């Protein structure tokens, strides 16, 4: 158990909410640096031109109302048919523009998602970032959802809301002048008094839409937090399902289906409760938006009716004024119509932008803490000078203050359970930089690090053996011979077969394949983290024989429990825990509204 705590040591961060300005600036920077930014700019300019042309068409269509309805009022068949021809021309042009706008909208969605996702993947896959992010608390949980689902959702919402807002603004500018001109001559007759309000229908539209927008924001604002919480719970449910799917063998053997089902039921329950809260908030919002929607059916006629009944405008003029009022009001009520989508966009922006911010900030985690310094040794040795690796529980260090490992040496580094063997391995690899002292790496050499659990990329067995430093400089015969040495000769005929090798091979076979890959690489420096500890006697002897044969002259440092052949590892070093040294302090990572799951829940998992 202590080993597990040692291997999984993390520092729970203090969540610091980022501002909307930071989030928008982060996404803007990602788009500016994207290779598709020019394409996005040209497409955005194109859709703006289409929207302007559409607005002109809408103005022409609104002006068409007056002669059309006046022709109906006069029962003038010739004028009526002529106006139908005018309508067909205007509507035909608008139809072409609408289809063009739809296509441009879809292309912007596509390219925006490409830009965001590529940027997130690029930032996530920078050296050691994914590892450090995983140790940064809640912001590092389920990064796959943030890069795949959240980025796609943010692209769709941003495109729809952005295009809709631009269209509403241009229509507003176009029709405010029309509505002002139509209502400039309206005079109200009250008793013996006459009252003229310049552009009074414009002011009525602004007052009406402004009141509705204010009420909608008050009622709909909680949806931002509720949507963010829902996406977090959805990610936890999906993560639990993936975990069950990846461990179906063990679950079946331990008859753990009931426990797994209970865990999934609990996660599903949190999702459903989050959705129920969202639906309640949406119903409350619907009371406001739907009420204003029904009032809008008669509102423009009610506003213009006093002037119509006084005889100051014709029926055609009334319909033209009503149409202009509806266009202005429709533009102004964009916020009301989209309050739910805006809340969803705000929550999604928070998740994607905070994830992007956290990726940058992982490079400066614990920036006030001391760090291990790295250098190169011209004599080709590996040295540790007063090395201490800081952790939340204290410090891990070697019992010897000054250690030098020369090329070709075979060294066993051991320690008690919980001493910090994996932390030392990560420190040498540069993944865990916090502590003090100095690590001197052999100049001009690239050590290969062998973790406890090997990683096999998706692809053919040949590609697995090629990972990670390019093609293996060996023939098929050499590969088959090495596979036979570790008891995997049956795989010789599967070099070009694609499979999920971590599912097809047993644990010992996976570790044996990792050492076969090592033998084909023939590195001069190898650093191993407990990868030999789980081998049985025959498997371990095969692996040691393989290393002895193919890695002659290579330096091999094995960090583990020290149960191996002392003849193969004639030199031994010891890791000790320095509990008197200061522990690594919590960090501040901007994580928005996303909080880490309760400690009890994490332990159950």
C-alpha positions in Angstrom: 0.0 0.0 0.0 2.9 2.3 0.8 4.3 1.6 -2.6 1.0 2.6 -4.2 1.0 5.9 -2.2 4.6 6.5 -3.3 3.9 5.9 -6.9 0.7 8.0 -7.0 2.1 11.0 -4.9 0.5 14.2 -6.1 0.1 17.6 -4.7 -3.6 18.7 -4.6 -3.7 22.3 -5.9 -5.6 25.3 -4.7 -8.1 26.2 -7.4 -8.0 29.8 -8.5 -10.7 31.0 -10.8 -9.7 32.7 -14.0 -11.5 35.7 -15.3 -13.5 35.9 -18.5 -10.9 38.3 -19.9 -8.2 35.7 -19.3 -10.3 32.9 -20.9 -11.1 35.0 -24.0 -7.5 36.1 -24.4 -6.3 32.5 -24.1 -8.6 31.3 -26.9 -7.7 34.3 -29.0 -4.0 33.6 -28.7 -4.6 30.0 -29.7 -6.4 31.1 -32.8 -3.8 33.7 -33.7 -1.1 31.1 -33.5 -3.1 28.5 -35.5 -2.0 27.5 -39.0 -5.7 28.0 -40.2 -5.9 31.6 -38.9 -5.8 33.1 -42.5 -8.5 30.7 -43.6 -10.7 31.7 -40.7 -10.1 35.4 -41.4 -11.1 35.1 -45.1 -14.2 33.0 -44.2 -15.2 35.5 -41.5 -14.9 38.3 -44.0 -17.0 36.3 -46.5 -19.8 35.6 -44.0 -19.8 39.3 -43.0 -20.3 40.3 -46.6 -23.1 37.8 -47.0 -24.8 39.1 -43.9 -24.6 42.7 -45.1 -26.1 41.7 -48.5 -28.8 39.8 -46.6 -29.6 42.9 -44.5 -29.9 45.0 -47.7 -32.3 42.3 -49.0 -34.3 42.4 -45.8 -34.7 46.2 -46.0 -35.9 45.9 -49.6 -38.3 43.2 -48.5 -39.6 45.5 -45.7 -40.2 48.3 -48.2 -42.0 45.9 -50.4 -44.7 45.5 -47.7 -46.2 49.0 -48.2 -47.0 48.8 -52.0 -48.0 45.1 -51.7 -50.6 45.7 -48.8 -51.8 49.0 -50.3 -52.4 47.1 -53.6 -54.5 44.6 -51.6 -56.4 47.4 -49.9 -57.2 49.0 -53.3 -58.0 45.6 -54.9 -55.5 46.5 -57.7 -54.8 43.1 -59.4 -52.1 44.5 -61.8 -50.2 46.1 -59.0 -50.7 43.0 -56.9 -49.1 40.7 -59.6 -46.3 43.2 -60.1 -45.4 43.1 -56.4 -45.5 39.3 -56.4 -42.8 39.4 -59.2 -40.8 41.8 -57.1 -41.1 39.5 -54.1 -39.9 36.5 -56.1 -36.8 38.4 -57.2 -36.0 39.6 -53.6 -36.8 36.2 -52.1 -34.7 34.4 -54.7 -31.7 36.5 -53.9 -32.2 36.0 -50.1 -32.4 32.2 -50.7 -29.1 32.1 -52.4 -27.5 34.3 -49.7 -29.0 32.1 -46.9 -27.6 28.9 -48.5 -24.2 30.6 -48.8 -24.3 31.7 -45.2 -25.1 28.2 -44.1 -22.1 26.8 -46.0 -19.8 29.5 -44.6 -21.2 28.9 -41.1 -20.4 25.1 -41.3 -16.9 25.8 -42.7 -16.1 28.2 -39.8 -17.3 25.6 -37.3 -15.0 23.0 -38.9 -11.9 25.2 -39.1 -12.5 26.6 -35.6 -12.7 23.1 -34.2 -9.5 22.2 -36.1 -7.7 25.2 -34.7 -8.8 24.7 -31.1 -8.2 21.0 -31.0 -4.8 21.0 -32.7 -3.7 23.8 -30.4 -4.8 21.8 -27.3 -3.2 18.6 -28.5 0.0 20.5 -29.3 0.1 22.1 -25.8 -0.8 18.8 -24.1 1.8 16.8 -25.9 4.7 19.0 -25.1 7.4 17.2 -23.2 6.3 16.2 -19.7 3.2 18.5 -19.8 0.6 15.7 -19.8 2.3 14.1 -16.8 2.4 17.3 -14.9 -1.1 18.2 -15.7 -2.2 14.8 -14.4 -0.7 15.8 -11.1 -2.3 19.2 -11.1 -5.6 18.2 -9.5 -9.1 18.5 -11.0 -8.0 20.5 -14.0 -6.1 17.5 -15.2 -9.0 15.1 -14.9 -10.5 13.8 -18.2 -8.4 15.9 -20.6 -9.8 13.9 -23.5 -13.3 15.4 -23.0 -12.0 18.9 -22.9 -10.0 18.4 -26.2 -12.7 16.4 -28.0 -16.2 17.1 -26.8 -15.8 20.6 -25.2 -13.6 22.0 -28.0 -16.2 20.8 -30.6 -19.1 22.2 -28.5 -17.3 25.5 -28.0 -16.6 25.8 -31.8 -20.3 25.1 -32.7 -21.6 27.6 -30.0 -19.1 30.3 -30.9 -19.9 30.1 -34.6 -23.6 30.1 -34.1 -23.7 32.8 -31.5 -21.0 34.9 -33.2 -22.8 34.8 -36.6 -26.1 35.4 -35.0 -24.9 38.4 -33.0 -23.2 39.9 -36.1 -26.4 39.4 -38.1 -28.6 40.9 -35.4 -26.3 44.0 -35.1 -26.3 44.6 -38.9 -30.0 44.2 -39.1 -30.4 46.5 -36.1 -28.3 49.2 -37.8 -30.2 48.7 -41.0 -33.7 48.9 -39.6 -33.3 51.5 -36.8 -33.1 54.1 -39.5 -36.1 52.7 -41.3 -38.2 52.5 -38.1 -37.1 56.0 -37.1 -38.2 57.4 -40.4 -41.5 55.6 -40.3 -42.4 56.8 -36.8 -40.9 60.3 -37.0 -44.2 61.7 -38.2 -46.4 59.9 -35.7 -48.6 62.3 -33.6 -50.6 61.2 -30.6 -53.9 63.1 -30.1 -54.9 63.1 -26.4 -58.0 65.1 -25.8 -57.3 68.5 -27.3 -53.5 68.0 -27.1 -51.2 66.7 -29.8 -47.9 64.9 -28.8 -45.1 64.1 -31.2 -42.3 61.7 -30.1 -39.5 61.6 -32.7 -38.8 57.9 -33.5 -41.0 56.7 -30.7 -41.3 53.2 -32.1 -37.5 52.9 -31.9 -37.6 53.9 -28.2 -40.5 51.5 -27.6 -38.5 48.6 -29.2 -35.4 49.4 -27.1 -37.4 49.6 -23.9 -39.3 46.4 -24.6 -36.3 44.3 -25.6 -34.1 45.8 -22.8 -36.6 44.9 -20.1 -36.9 41.3 -21.5 -33.1 41.0 -21.7 -32.6 42.1 -18.1 -35.1 39.7 -16.7 -33.7 36.8 -18.9 -30.2 37.4 -17.6 -31.4 37.4 -14.0 -33.2 34.2 -14.4 -30.8 32.4 -16.8 -27.4 33.3 -15.2 -27.3 30.2 -13.0 -27.2 28.1 -16.1 -23.5 28.9 -16.5 -22.6 27.2 -13.3 -25.1 24.4 -13.8 -23.8 23.6 -17.3 -20.2 23.6 -16.1 -21.1 21.2 -13.3 -23.0 18.9 -15.7 -20.0 18.6 -18.1 -17.8 17.7 -15.1 -20.2 14.9 -14.0 -20.6 13.7 -17.6 -16.8 13.3 -17.8 -16.7 11.4 -14.5 -19.4 9.0 -15.8 -17.5 8.4 -19.1 -14.3 7.9 -17.2 -15.9 5.3 -15.0 -17.3 3.4 -18.0 -13.9 3.4 -19.7 -12.3 2.2 -16.5 -14.8 -0.7 -16.2 -14.3 -1.6 -19.9 -10.5 -1.7 -19.5 -10.8 -4.0 -16.4 -13.5 -6.3 -17.5 -11.3 -9.4 -16.9 -10.5 -8.5 -13.3 -14.1 -7.5 -12.6 -15.4 -10.8 -13.8 -12.8 -12.8 -11.9 -13.5 -11.0 -8.6 -17.2 -11.1 -9.2 -17.1 -7.3 -9.0 -20.0 -6.6 -11.4 -22.3 -5.4 -8.5 -19.7 -3.0 -7.2 -18.9 -1.7 -10.7 -22.6 -1.3 -11.3 -23.0 0.6 -8.0 -20.2 2.9 -9.0 -21.7 3.6 -12.4 -25.1 4.1 -10.8 -23.7 6.7 -8.5 -22.0 8.5 -11.3 -25.1 8.4 -13.4 -27.1 9.7 -10.5 -24.8 12.8 -10.2 -25.3 13.4 -14.0 -29.1 13.1 -13.7 -29.2 15.4 -10.7 -27.1 18.0 -12.6 -29.4 17.7 -15.6 -32.5 18.0 -13.5 -31.1 21.3 -12.0 -30.5 22.5 -15.6 -34.0 21.6 -16.7 -35.5 23.4 -13.7 -33.5 26.6 -14.5 -34.5 26.3 -18.2 -38.2 26.1 -17.2 -37.8 29.2 -15.1 -36.2 30.9 -18.0 -38.9 29.7 -20.4 -41.5 31.6 -18.2 -39.8 34.8 -19.1 -38.8 34.2 -22.8 -42.1 32.6 -23.7 -44.2 35.3 -22.1 -42.3 37.9 -24.0 -42.6 35.8 -27.2 -46.4 35.8 -27.0 -46.6 39.5 -26.2 -44.4 40.2 -29.2 -47.1 38.8 -31.5 -49.3 41.9 -30.8 -46.7 44.4 -29.3 -45.8 46.2 -32.6 -49.4 46.6 -33.6 -50.3 47.9 -30.2 -47.5 50.4 -30.4 -48.5 51.7 -33.9 -52.3 51.3 -33.5 -52.9 54.8 -32.1 -51.4 56.4 -35.2 -53.2 54.1 -37.5 -56.6 54.7 -36.0 -56.0 58.4 -36.1 -55.7 58.0 -39.9 -52.1 59.3 -40.1 -50.8 56.1 -41.9 -52.3 53.7 -44.4 -52.7 50.0 -43.8 -49.6 49.4 -45.9 -47.7 51.9 -43.9 -48.9 50.1 -40.7 -47.6 46.7 -42.0 -44.3 48.3 -43.0 -43.9 49.8 -39.6 -44.8 46.5 -37.9 -42.3 44.7 -40.1 -39.5 47.2 -39.2 -40.4 47.1 -35.5 -40.2 43.3 -35.6 -36.8 43.4 -37.3 -35.4 45.9 -34.7 -37.0 43.9 -31.9 -35.7 40.6 -33.3 -32.2 42.1 -33.3 -32.5 43.4 -29.8 -33.9 40.2 -28.4 -31.0 38.1 -29.7 -29.8 38.0 -26.1 -33.2 36.8 -24.9 -33.4 34.1 -27.5 -29.9 32.9 -26.8 -29.5 33.2 -23.1 -29.5 29.4 -22.7 -26.9 29.0 -25.4 -24.8 31.9 -24.0 -24.8 30.2 -20.6 -23.7 27.0 -22.2 -21.0 28.8 -24.2 -19.8 30.5 -21.1 -19.5 27.2 -19.3 -17.8 25.5 -22.2 -15.4 28.4 -22.7 -14.5 28.1 -19.0 -13.6 24.5 -19.4 -11.6 24.8 -22.6 -9.8 28.0 -21.7 -9.0 27.0 -18.2 -7.6 23.7 -19.5 -5.4 25.7 -22.0 -4.3 28.1 -19.2 -3.5 25.1 -17.0 -1.3 23.6 -19.7 0.8 26.7 -19.8 0.9 26.9 -16.0 2.1 23.3 -15.5 5.5 24.5 -16.7 5.7 26.8 -13.7 4.0 24.6 -11.0 5.6 25.2 -7.7 7.5 28.1 -9.2 8.5 29.3 -5.7 9.9 25.9 -4.7 13.4 24.8 -5.3 14.2 22.7 -8.3 16.7 20.1 -9.1 19.4 21.4 -11.5 20.6 19.4 -14.5 23.9 19.5 -16.2 26.1 17.3 -18.5 29.2 15.4 -17.6 31.9 15.6 -20.2 33.4 12.3 -19.0 30.2 10.4 -19.9 29.1 9.6 -16.3 25.8 10.0 -14.4 26.2 11.9 -11.2 24.0 12.8 -8.2 25.2 15.7 -6.0 23.3 16.2 -2.8 20.1 15.1 -4.6 16.8 15.5 -2.8 13.4 14.9 -4.4 10.7 16.9 -2.8 7.2 15.4 -2.3 4.1 16.2 -0.3 5.2 13.7 2.3 8.8 15.0 2.6 11.9 14.4 0.7 13.5 11.4 -1.0 17.2 11.1 -1.3 20.1 8.7 -1.8 22.0 7.7 1.3 25.2 8.8 -0.4 25.5 12.5 -1.0 27.9 12.2 -3.9 27.2 9.4 -6.4 28.9 8.8 -9.8 27.9 6.0 -12.1 30.2 5.4 -15.0 29.5 4.1 -18.4 29.0 0.3 -18.5 28.2 0.0 -14.7 25.2 -2.0 -13.5 23.7 -0.5 -10.4 20.7 -1.6 -8.2 19.0 1.3 -6.3 16.7 0.0 -3.5 14.7 1.4 -0.7 11.9 0.6 1.8 8.3 0.7 0.6 7.2 4.3 0.5 10.8 5.6 0.3 10.1 7.2 -3.1 11.7 5.0 -5.7 9.3 6.1 -8.5 9.8 9.7 -7.5 13.6 9.3 -7.9 13.0 7.6 -11.3 10.8 10.5 -12.4 13.3 13.1 -11.2 16.1 11.5 -13.2 13.8 11.5 -16.2 13.1 15.2 -15.7 9.4 14.6 -15.0 9.5 15.6 -11.4 11.8 18.6 -11.1 11.1 19.7 -7.5 13.8 19.3 -4.9 17.4 20.3 -4.6 20.8 19.2 -5.6 22.1 18.4 -9.1 21.8 15.6 -11.6 24.6 15.3 -14.1 23.7 13.4 -17.3 26.2 11.8 -19.6 27.1 14.2 -22.3 25.8 13.3 -25.8 23.8 10.4 -24.5 20.0 9.8 -24.6 19.1 7.4 -21.8 16.1 5.1 -22.3 13.7 5.0 -19.3 11.7 1.9 -18.7 8.6 2.5 -16.6 6.8 -0.2 -14.5 4.0 -0.4 -17.0 5.2 -0.3 -20.6 3.5 1.8 -23.2 2.6 0.4 -26.6 1.2 2.8 -29.3 -1.7 1.7 -31.4 -0.4 0.0 -34.6 1.5 -3.0 -35.9 4.0 -4.9 -33.7 6.8 -3.5 -35.8 5.6 0.0 -35.0 5.5 -1.0 -31.3 9.1 -2.1 -31.5 10.0 1.1 -33.4 8.6 3.2 -30.6 9.8 5.9 -29.6 13.0 6.8 -31.3 12.4 5.8 -35.0 12.8 2.6 -36.9 14.7 -0.2 -35.2 18.0 -0.9 -37.1 17.4 -4.6 -37.2 16.2 -7.2 -39.7 13.1 -9.4 -39.3 15.4 -12.3 -38.5 17.1 -10.3 -35.7 13.7 -9.2 -34.4 12.4 -12.9 -34.4 15.6 -14.0 -32.6 15.1 -11.4 -29.8 11.4 -12.3 -29.4 12.4 -15.9 -29.1 14.9 -15.1 -26.3 12.1 -13.6 -24.2 9.6 -16.4 -24.9 7.6 -14.5 -27.5 8.6 -16.4 -30.6 4.9 -16.8 -31.5 4.8 -13.1 -32.3 7.4 -13.4 -35.1 4.7 -13.9 -37.7 2.7 -10.9 -36.5 5.2 -8.1 -37.1 2.9 -6.3 -39.5 -0.4 -7.1 -37.8 -2.2 -4.2 -36.1 -3.7 -4.9 -32.7 -4.2 -3.5 -29.2 -1.1 -5.3 -27.8 -1.7 -4.3 -24.2 -5.0 -6.3 -24.4 -3.6 -9.3 -26.3 -0.6 -9.8 -24.2 -0.4 -10.7 -20.5 1.4 -8.5 -18.0 4.7 -10.5 -18.1 4.5 -10.7 -21.9 4.1 -6.9 -22.1 7.1 -6.4 -19.9 9.1 -9.0 -21.9 8.2 -7.2 -25.1 9.4 -3.9 -23.6 12.8 -5.5 -22.9 12.9 -7.1 -26.3 12.4 -3.5 -27.7 15.3 -2.4 -25.5 17.6 -5.1 -26.8 16.9 -4.1 -30.4 17.6 -0.5 -29.6 21.0 -1.2 -27.9 21.2 2.0 -25.9 24.2 2.9 -23.9 22.2 4.0 -20.8 19.1 2.3 -19.4 17.2 3.4 -16.3 14.5 1.0 -15.1 11.7 1.7 -12.6 10.6 -1.6 -10.9 9.8 -3.2 -14.2 11.7 -6.4 -13.2 10.1 -6.8 -9.8 7.0 -8.5 -11.1 8.8 -11.2 -13.2 8.8 -14.8 -12.0 12.1 -16.6 -11.8 12.3 -18.0 -15.4 11.1 -14.8 -17.0 13.6 -12.7 -15.0 16.5 -15.0 -16.0 15.5 -14.7 -19.6 15.5 -10.9 -19.4 18.8 -10.7 -17.6 20.3 -13.0 -20.1 18.9 -10.9 -22.9 20.4 -7.7 -21.4 23.7 -9.4 -20.8 23.9 -10.5 -24.4 22.6 -7.4 -26.3 23.6 -4.5 -24.0 27.2 -5.4 -23.4 28.9 -2.2 -22.2 25.7 -0.4 -21.5 25.1 1.2 -18.1 22.0 -0.2 -16.5 20.4 1.4 -13.4 17.5 -0.7 -11.9 15.3 1.0 -9.3 13.4 -1.6 -7.4 13.0 -3.9 -4.4 16.5 -5.4 -4.7 15.5 -9.0 -5.1 17.5 -9.5 -8.3 20.7 -11.2 -9.2 23.6 -9.5 -7.3 26.0 -10.8 -9.9 24.2 -8.8 -12.6 24.0 -5.7 -10.4 27.2 -5.8 -8.4 26.8 -2.3 -7.1 24.0 -1.2 -4.8 22.7 2.2 -3.7 20.0 3.0 -1.2 17.0 5.4 -1.2 15.9 6.9 2.2 13.1 9.1 3.2 14.1 12.4 4.7 10.9 13.3 6.6 12.6 16.3 8.3 13.0 18.1 5.0 10.2 20.6 4.0 7.4 19.0 2.0 6.2 20.2 -1.3 3.5 22.9 -0.8 0.2 23.1 -2.6 0.1 25.0 -5.9 -2.3 27.5 -7.3 -3.8 26.4 -10.7 -6.6 28.4 -12.4 -9.3 25.8 -12.6 -12.4 27.9 -13.0 -15.5 26.5 -11.4 -14.2 22.9 -11.6 -13.5 21.5 -8.2 -11.7 18.2 -7.4 -14.0 15.3 -6.4 -14.3 14.6 -2.7 -11.3 12.7 -1.1 -13.5 9.8 -0.1 -14.8 9.4 -3.7 -11.2 9.4 -5.0 -10.2 6.7 -2.5 -13.1 4.5 -3.5 -12.0 4.6 -7.1 
